[in-house]
Amino acid sequence: MAEKRSGSLAAGAYCTVPSVILNRSSAADAVSGLPAAFCCLLSPVRNMKMKPQYQTRYELLHESYQKWLTGFTRHAVSWGVCHPNIYYFHNLTPGWVSFNGEKPEIAIVPQSLHRLIYGPDKRTTPPLDDDLIVNLCTSEHLLVHHPMLEGILLSECERLRQRSLANKLISLFRQFGGTELRLKLVWLCWLDLMTGNCLDDWTENLKRKSEKELEEWIINRQKQSAALTDLMDQYVLLAYRTTVDDKRT
C-alpha cells in the first residue's frame, strides 16, 4: 500500500520521520515506553510558549492595522518623510470610541493617546459577546490614500458605519492640507471619539473656519491639556515632511 501523507496527522495517517532524528533519541526515550521519534519531536515542544488557541476578532483587527501602519511608517522613514522616532506614536491598541455619546464601540486607536486618557495600565478587554460582532472589514482605499494615523481614523469610521462622518473628515483634511493643522486635527478628532465628545465641530463648524480661525481653535483645545499639547507638538516635528507632501494629495 502506498504511504499516506497529509498536512496534518489525521487518524490513520503516517508520519515519515527522518532517520537522523531517530538516531538522536536517547536510551531514556526507549525506557519511557514511547516511540523514540515521538519523544525526540516532543522535547522542543515542552519548552515552546504555545500561542492561545482562540484569537479574538479585535486582536485580528489590531494586527491587521498595525502591520499596515508599521509598513507605511518604515517606507516613510526610509524616504526621509518622517523621523525614526515616529514609530512610538504609530503603536496601536484596542480601545473604545463613541459617536456623539452613543454606546461605545470597539475600535483600534493610537496607543499613546489611549495611555494619556486612561493611564498606562488600562487595557481594553471586551466581553466575548461584544467581540463576536466586531466587523473586520477595513477600508483599503482609505488606508492607501490617507497617510498614517489619518488613514486608520477614516477606515475605523467607515468600518463602524460612520461613512458620512468619514466623508466630512476627508473634506476637512483636504481643506487644511499642506499645513501642520491637518496633523493636529487628526489627533483632536481621535480624542473626541475616544472620550465621547460632541462631534458638531467635525461635522458642521470647522469647515467654515479660515486657517487662522482654525489655528486659534486648536490652540484653545490644546490649553485643556499640557500633555496633549506636548504629544501633538512632538508628532508634528517627527512628521515634518508630510505637511509639505500633503499638498499633492
C-alpha positions in Angstrom: 0.0 0.0 0.0 1.3 3.5 -0.8 2.3 5.6 2.1 -0.3 8.1 3.3 0.8 11.7 3.5 -1.1 14.6 4.9 -0.6 18.2 6.0 -1.9 17.2 9.5 -1.8 14.0 11.4 -5.3 12.7 10.9 -6.5 9.4 12.2 -4.8 6.5 10.4 -2.2 8.8 8.7 1.5 8.0 8.7 4.3 10.4 9.6 7.7 9.8 8.0 10.4 10.8 10.4 14.0 11.4 9.0 16.5 8.8 10.2 18.8 11.5 11.6 16.1 12.3 14.1 15.6 8.7 15.0 19.3 8.3 15.7 19.4 11.3 18.1 17.0 9.6 20.6 18.4 8.7 24.0 18.1 5.5 26.0 15.8 7.2 28.3 13.3 7.7 25.5 13.1 4.0 24.9 12.7 3.2 28.6 9.7 5.5 28.7 7.7 3.2 26.6 7.1 5.9 23.9 8.4 5.7 20.4 11.9 7.3 20.2 11.0 9.5 17.4 7.9 10.8 19.2 9.9 11.7 22.3 12.5 13.4 20.2 10.0 15.5 18.4 8.1 16.3 21.6 11.1 17.6 23.6 11.4 21.1 21.9 7.6 21.5 22.2 7.9 21.2 26.0 9.9 24.4 26.1 7.9 26.3 23.5 5.5 29.0 24.6 2.2 27.9 23.0 0.0 30.6 21.3 -3.5 30.7 22.7 -5.9 28.7 20.5 -8.5 31.4 20.3 -7.6 34.8 18.9 -10.3 37.4 19.3 -11.6 39.4 16.4 -10.5 42.7 17.7 -6.9 41.2 18.1 -7.0 40.2 14.4 -8.2 43.7 13.5 -5.4 45.2 15.7 -2.8 43.0 14.0 -4.0 44.0 10.5 -3.9 47.7 11.1 -0.6 47.6 13.0 1.0 45.6 10.1 -0.1 48.2 7.6 0.9 51.2 9.7 4.3 49.8 10.6 5.0 49.0 6.9 3.8 52.5 5.8 6.0 54.1 8.6 9.0 52.1 7.5 8.8 53.4 4.0 8.1 57.0 5.2 11.2 56.9 7.4 13.4 55.4 4.6 12.3 58.1 2.2 13.1 60.8 4.8 9.4 61.9 5.1 9.4 61.1 8.9 11.9 60.9 11.7 12.6 57.4 13.0 11.2 58.3 16.5 7.7 58.5 15.0 7.4 54.7 15.4 6.5 55.3 19.1 3.4 57.3 18.1 2.4 54.7 15.5 1.7 51.9 18.0 -1.9 51.0 18.1 -4.1 49.3 20.7 -7.7 48.1 21.1 -9.9 50.7 22.7 -13.3 52.3 22.5 -14.9 55.1 20.5 -18.3 56.8 20.9 -20.1 58.8 18.3 -21.9 61.8 19.9 -22.1 60.0 23.2 -23.7 56.8 21.9 -22.8 53.3 23.1 -19.0 52.8 22.9 -17.8 50.5 20.2 -14.6 48.5 20.0 -12.0 50.3 17.8 -8.3 50.3 17.1 -6.8 53.6 18.5 -3.4 55.3 19.0 -1.7 53.7 22.0 -0.1 56.9 23.2 -3.4 58.8 23.2 -5.1 55.8 25.0 -2.4 56.0 27.7 -2.8 59.7 28.0 -6.6 59.4 28.6 -6.8 56.2 30.7 -3.3 55.8 32.1 -0.5 53.3 31.2 -2.1 50.2 32.9 -5.6 50.4 31.4 -6.3 47.7 28.8 -9.4 47.1 26.7 -10.7 43.6 27.0 -14.2 43.5 25.6 -16.7 40.8 26.7 -16.8 37.8 24.4 -20.3 38.7 23.2 -19.1 42.1 22.1 -16.1 40.6 20.3 -18.3 38.3 18.2 -19.9 41.3 16.5 -16.7 43.1 15.7 -16.7 44.0 12.0 -13.3 43.1 10.3 -13.9 45.0 7.0 -11.3 47.7 6.9 -11.1 50.3 4.0 -8.1 49.5 1.9 -8.9 52.6 -0.3 -8.8 55.0 2.6 -5.6 53.4 4.1 -3.8 53.8 0.7 -4.9 57.3 0.0 -4.6 58.8 3.5 -1.3 58.7 5.4 -0.6 57.1 8.7 -3.0 57.8 11.6 -5.3 59.7 9.4 -5.9 56.5 7.3 -6.6 54.4 10.4 -9.1 57.1 11.7 -11.0 57.2 8.4 -11.0 53.4 8.0 -12.4 53.0 11.5 -15.2 55.5 10.9 -16.2 53.6 7.8 -15.9 50.2 9.5 -18.2 51.4 12.3 -20.8 52.5 9.8 -20.0 56.3 10.1 -19.3 56.9 6.4 -20.9 60.3 6.5 -18.5 61.4 9.2 -15.6 59.9 7.3 -16.5 61.9 4.2 -16.8 65.2 6.2 -13.4 64.5 7.8 -11.8 63.8 4.4 -13.2 67.2 3.1 -11.9 68.9 6.2 -8.4 67.4 6.0 -8.1 68.4 2.3 -9.3 71.9 3.1 -6.4 72.3 5.5 -3.9 70.1 3.8 -0.3 71.2 3.4 -0.1 72.5 7.0 0.6 71.1 10.4 -3.0 71.9 11.3 -4.1 68.8 9.4 -1.9 66.6 11.6 -3.3 68.2 14.8 -6.8 67.8 13.5 -6.3 64.0 13.3 -5.2 63.8 16.9 -8.0 66.0 18.2 -10.6 64.0 16.3 -9.3 60.8 17.8 -9.5 62.5 21.2 -13.2 63.4 20.8 -14.1 60.0 19.5 -12.3 58.2 22.4 -13.8 60.5 25.0 -17.4 60.5 23.5 -17.4 64.3 22.9 -19.9 66.1 20.7 -18.9 65.9 17.1 -20.6 69.1 15.8 -17.3 70.8 15.3 -16.2 68.0 12.9 -19.5 67.7 11.0 -20.5 71.4 10.8 -18.4 74.1 12.5 -14.7 73.6 11.5 -15.3 73.7 7.7 -16.5 77.3 8.0 -13.3 78.5 9.7 -10.4 80.2 8.0 -6.9 78.8 8.5 -6.2 81.5 11.2 -9.5 80.7 12.9 -8.8 77.0 12.9 -5.3 77.7 14.4 -7.0 79.6 17.3 -9.4 76.8 17.8 -6.6 74.3 18.0 -4.7 76.5 20.5 -7.7 76.7 22.7 -8.2 72.9 22.6 -4.5 72.4 23.5 -4.8 74.6 26.5 -7.1 72.0 28.1 -4.1 69.6 28.4 -0.4 70.2 28.6 0.3 66.5 28.0 -1.9 66.5 24.8 -0.1 69.7 23.6 3.3 68.0 24.1 2.2 64.9 22.3 0.8 66.7 19.3 3.8 69.1 19.0 6.2 66.2 19.1 4.3 64.4 16.5 4.3 67.4 14.1 8.1 67.7 14.5 8.6 64.0 13.7 6.2 64.0 10.7 7.6 67.3 9.3 7.7 66.3 5.6 4.1 65.2 5.5 2.9 68.7 5.9 4.6 69.6 2.7 3.8 66.5 0.7 0.1 66.7 1.7 -0.3 69.5 -0.8 -0.1 66.9 -3.6 -2.9 64.7 -2.0 
